[in-house]
Amino acid sequence: MIKSFYKSVVLIFSLMLLVSCAHHRIPKPDWVTNPGSNHVGKCGTHVKGLIYQEQCAYKKGLTYIAMTKGVTAEVSAKMNISQNSNGGASSSGALKASITMQGKEIQIKGKIIEKWHDRVNDVFYVLIEEQ
């Protein structure tokens, strides 16, 4: 009887620990809500997976940059993305897009400063610096 009591106590504490770990959230980086002079692109769940979700966030970030120039357009597939790993948890890269609207071509360049995936809400964020 005492052994079953101890087993029950251990089981209860194990479940409590498991539940408390499951609710632990990684705090959102400050730049997500306060990007300063930079631009944030974000994209929710993508049917084709995380890589497409990340590319969607890049496109939206470039679209926001275009909007600051008075252009309302969807970024076309002419976007080239290249990333270089810095050997740590973060990565950097460069973005270049060409948007044509009403016969006028606008060149937009940006540098990927940071990216973050909110796994709880499945939203991918990217911080882009316009160049």
Order of alpha helices (4+ residues) and beta strands (2+ residues): alpha-beta-alpha-beta-beta-beta-beta
